Amino acid sequence: MKQSTWSEVKSAVTPRATMLVIGVIALQLLFIASYVGALHEPKLRDVPFGVVAPQDRAGQTVARLDGLPGSPLDPRALPDERTARQQLENRDIDGALVVRPDGTTDTLLIASGGGRALSIALGALAEDLGKAQGRTVRTVDVVPASPHDFNGLSSFYLVIGWCVGAYLCASILAISAGARPANPTRAATRLGTMILLAIVGGLGGAIIVGPVLDALPGSVWALWGLGALLVFAVGAATLALQGLFGVIGIGLAILLVVIAGNPSAGGAFPAPMLPPFWHAIGPALPPGAGTWAARSIAYFSGNHMTSALLVLSAWAVVGTAVTMGAAVLRQRRTAEAGP
C-alpha cells in the first residue's frame, strides 16, 4: 500500500507541475514585493510645480522650493496665475503656488481630478512651508474630482476591470483550445474574439462609471474608445506571450499587468508619489497608460493623453504581430515535421 501510494504521488507530481507551482510561488512573492514596495511609503518626488511671484521674488522662491530636502518639487517660474491654471488643466504641472507679497496669504492651485492623494500631499507641504515663514495658504481646486469619485480612484478601478477581463479572456482561450494557436487562422480567430470583447467591455465599463453610477464625468464615447483600445492591447499582449511561451505566457501577462502594472499605474498614489522604479515603468505599461488617459478624459478635456494612447497602440500592434508571427512559425514547423 505504501509503495502504491508513493507511486501515485510520484506520478502526480510531474516536473511540469513542479515548475508551475514554483512559478506561482515566484509570482506570489513578486506580488507582495511590488505592491508593498511601491505603496508602503508614498513621498512627493519632483512634482511638476509652478510658481507665480513678482519678478524680484520668483527666482528666490523657485530656488527655495527646489532645495527642499528629498526634492519633493520640480518648480518652475510662471508669468501669472492664468498661465498656472492653464498648465494645470493641460496636465503640464500638478500644482502651483501664487505668492502675494502684498498680504500674508498665498494661494495653492491644485487639480484633485489628477489624484486626490497628490493634492492632499501638496496642500500639507504648502501649509508647512507657509507656517515656517509666518504665512497662510489658501487652496483652490482648479480641476476638482467628482464628489462621487472617492479619492479619485474610479478611473483606476475602471482600467483594472478592463485589464482583468482582457487577460482572463485570453487565458480562457488558451485553456480551452491550447496556449499556442496551431495556425494563423486560429490566431486571427482569437484576436477577433479579443476585438469583440474590447468593443463590448469598453462600452459596458464606460456606461457603468458614467450614466449608471455617475462616478466619472467626461465623454462616454471617449471612455468607450479608450476601453476598447486598452482591452485589445492587454488581450493581444497576453495572446502573444502565450504564443511564444505556452501556458507560462499567462503568468508572464500577470507579471506585466498585475504585478508590475497595477502598483505603478498611479491609482492609489499618482506617479510623483511613487518610488523611482515604479514611477519609471508605470507610463509604459497598460494600467498606467490607461489610468492617465481615463483621468484626462474625465477631468482634463482629453489633454495630454497622446503619449498614453501611443503606448496602448504599441502594445496592441506588437501583440497582434507577435501572435500572428508565432502562429505562422508553428504551422511551418508542424508542416516540416510532418513528412
N, C-alpha and C positions, 0 to 999 in steps of 0.2 A: 504493500500500500504506500509506504514511504517513497519507494522508488518511483511508483506510478505518479504520485503527487509531484515529486521533484521533476519528473519528465514533463508533466503538464506545465509546470512553472517555466521550465526552460523553453518549451515550445511557444509559450505565450509571450515571454519577454524576448522578442527578437531584437537584433541590433538596430533595425529601423525604428522600432517602438522606443528603444532606449534613447536613441538620438533625438527623437521628437520630444520625449519627456525632458531631456536635458535642455532642449531649445525652449520649452515652456518655462522652465526654471530661470533660464537666462532672461527671457522676456519679462518675467515677474520681477526679477531684481532690477532690471533696467527701468521698468515702470516706476518702481519705488525711487530709484536714484534720480530719474529725470524729473518727476513731479516734485519731490521734496527738494531736490537741488535747485529747481527753477523758482519755486514758490515759497520756500520756508523763510526767506528774509528779504522781502522786496525793498529796494532802495532806489531813490532817484539817481539816475546816471545820465549826464549830458543831455538833459531835456532841452530841445529847441525852445528858446525863451527870448521874447522881445523886451526891450527896454525903451520906454518913451520918457525923455527927460530934456530939460533945457540943454543947449549945446555945451555950456560950460560944466555941466554935471553928468552928461551922458557917458563920456569916456570913463570917468571915475566910478560911476555906478556899474557899468559893464565889467570893469576890472575887478571890482569888489565881489560881484556875483561869480565871476569866472574863477576867482581864487578861493572859493568856499571849499572846506575840507571834503574830500571824496568826489569832487567835481559833479555835484548834482545837476548843475545847469550848464547849458551851452548858450550863453547870452549874446545877443547882437542888438545894436542900437537901431531904432526905427524912428522915422521922422515925426510921426504923430499917432494919435490914438486910432484914427480911422484906418491907417495902414496896419496897425496891430490887429484890429478887428478883422480886416480883410484876410490877413495871413492866418489868423485862427480859423476862419471859415474855409480857407483853401487848404488847411492842414499843413501849412508850412511851419508853424510853430504850435506848441501845446499850451502856452501861457504867455502873459505879458504883464509887466509892471509899469504903470503910468505914474511917474513921480510928479507930485505937485508941490513945488518948493514954497508956494505962497500960503500953504497951510500945513497942518500936521497929519493929514490923511492922504495916503496914496491909494491907487486903485489897482487891484489884481484882476486881469481878464483871464477867464478860463473857458474851456469847452468840455463840459461833462459828457456830451454826446460821444466824445472820443474815448471815454473811460472814466468812470466816477472816481475810482481809486487814485488815479493820477491827479485829478483835480483836487481831491481832498489833501493829498500829499503836498501839492504846490501851495495850497492855502495854508497849511500848517507851517511850511517853510517860510513863506512870506510873512506870516504873523510873527514868527520868532525873530526874523531879521528886523521887522519893524519895531518890535519891543526893544531890541538891542540899541536902537537909535532913538528911542522915545517917540516913535510914530505909530499910528494905527493904519490898518489896511482894510479897505472895503472891497469885497469880492463881487464881481459882476460875471454872471454866466452868459457868455455870448452865444454859445450853441448848447442849450440845456438838453439833457436826456429826457426822454418821455417819462412822465410820472408812473407809467405802467411798465417801465423798463428798469427793474430794480438793479441798482449798481451798474447799469449799462451792460448787462450780461446777455440780454436776449439775442443780440447779433451772434455772439459766440456760441450759444446753445443751438441756434438755428444752423450754424455752419457745422457743428459737431454732429447734429442729426443727419444732415446731408452726407457727411463723410462716412458715418457709420452705415447708412443704407447702401452706399456705393460699394464699400469693400465687403460687406456682408453678401450682397448680391453676387459679386464676382466670386466670392468663396463658395457660395452655394452652387454656382455653375461648375466650379472645379470638383466639388464633392459629388455632384450628380452625374457628371459626364467626363470626369478626368481632368486633372490640372492642366495638362498640355493639350490644346486642340490638335486633332490629327491632321488637319489640312487647312488651307486659307479660308475655305468656305465656312467651316465650323468656327474659325476665329472671327470671321466677319459677322457670323450669326450672334456670337457672344457680344461683340461690340454693338451690334444692332439692339440687342437686349438692353445694354447699358444706355443707349440713346433713349430708348423708351422709358427706362427708369428715370433718367435725367429729366425728361420733359414732365413726366407725371409728378415725380418727387419734388422737382424745383417749384412747380406751380402749387402743389399742396403745402409745402413749407411756407411759401410767400403768403398764401391765403391765411394760414393758421396764425402767423405772427402779425399779420396786418388786419384784415377785416374781422377775423374771428376773435382774437384775443386783444387786439389793439395794443400790442406790445411794442411795435416799431412803426414809426411814421415812414414816409418815403413811398416811392412808386412800387406798387405790387409787380408791375411788368418788369421793372429793372431788377427787383429781387428774384423774380422768376428766371430771368436770363442768367443772373449770377448763379442761382442754384443749379440750373441745368448744366452750366459750364463746370461748376465745381464737382457735381456728382459724376459727370462723364470723365473729368480729369482723374479723380480718385479711382473710379472703376477701371478706366483704361490702364492706369499705372499698376493696379492690382493684377489685372489680366496679363500685363507684360511680365511682371515678376513671376507669376505662375507659369507663363510660357517658357521662361528661362530656367527657373529653379524647381518647378513642380510644386508640390504641396508646401514646400518650405517658403515659397513666394507669399503665401498667406501670412506667415509670421513676419516676413520682411515688410509687407504692407502695414501690418500692425505696428512694427517698429517705426516706420516712417511717419504714419499718420497719427497714431495714438500716443506712442511713447515719446517721439521727438516733436511731433507737430502740435499736439494739444497744449502742453505746458508752455510752448514758445509762441503760441498764437496771439498773445496779448489780450486774452479774455478776462480772467480774474484780475490780472495786473497788466496794464499796457506795456508795450515794448520797452520804454525808457526806465521801467522799474525792474526789469529782468536782469539777471547776471549776463555778462558779455557773451557767453557761448549761445545761450538761448535767444538773446537779442539778435545775434548774427544770423542764426539759421531760420528764425521764425518767418521772415518775409519770403523765403524761398520755398517754403512748404505749403501745401494746400490749405491747412487750417488757418495759418497766419495770413496768407493772401486773402482767403475768403472772409475772415473776420474784419480785416481792414476795409475790404470792398463793401461788405454789408453795412458797416458803420458809415462809410462815405455815402452810400445810397440813402440810408435812413436819416442822417443828420447834416450832411455837408453837401447836399445837392449833387452828389456824384463827383465831387472834386478829388483830385489827387489819387485816382484809383487805376490809372493806366498801367503802372508797373505791376500791380496785383493781378490785373486781367491778363497781362502778358505772361506772368508766372503760371497761372492756371492754364492758359492756352498752350504753353510749352509742355506742361505735364500731359495734357490731352493729346497733343500731336506726337510727342515722343512715345507715350504709352501705346497709341494706335500703331505707330510704325514698328515698334518692337514686338507687339502682339502678332501682327501680320508677318513680320520677318521671321519670328521664331516658328510660326506655323509652316511657312514655306520651307524652311530648313528641315523641319521634322518630316514633312511629306517627302522631301528629296532623299533624306536618309532612309526612310522606310522603303522607298522605291528602289534605292541602290542595294539595300539589304535583302529585298525580296528574292531576286534571282539567286 
